[in-house]
Amino acid sequence: MIKTIFIIIVLYYLIKYIVSHLKIIKTGNKEENLKNFWMFTYDFKDKKKVSIFDRDSQEILEMRSKKNKLILLLYISVIAAFFFVNSLLAQILLLILD
């Protein structure tokens, strides 16, 4: 039970750290704000481009990639936290029933 509590605390601070970084990272999309920081960058529709040769700069592409990786890590961390919170609750219920 102590290990589970420790893991939950570590995941909590990891999630807070990731969320704070996701709110800072800007990829140049006007639709990004503090309410939808958890969305992947390809969830936003692109504006129509005049030419197919108009590409975003390498910096923006790298920032989008970094943001998508952080969002994926956030999702995995939230799922793991959910699993460990349920595990902790099951352990507490087992202690109560014994």
Residue pairs with C-beta under 8 A, 6 or more apart in sequence:
1 88
1 91
1 92
1 95
4 84
4 87
4 88
4 91
5 88
7 84
8 81
8 84
8 85
8 88
11 77
11 80
11 81
11 84
12 81
14 77
15 74
15 77
15 78
15 81
18 70
18 73
18 74
18 77
19 37
19 74
21 70
22 37
22 38
22 67
22 70
22 71
22 74
23 34
23 37
25 63
25 66
25 67
25 70
26 32
26 63
27 41
27 60
27 63
27 64
27 67
28 56
28 60
29 41
29 44
31 44
32 44
38 71
38 74
39 71
40 68
40 71
41 64
41 67
41 68
42 64
42 68
56 64
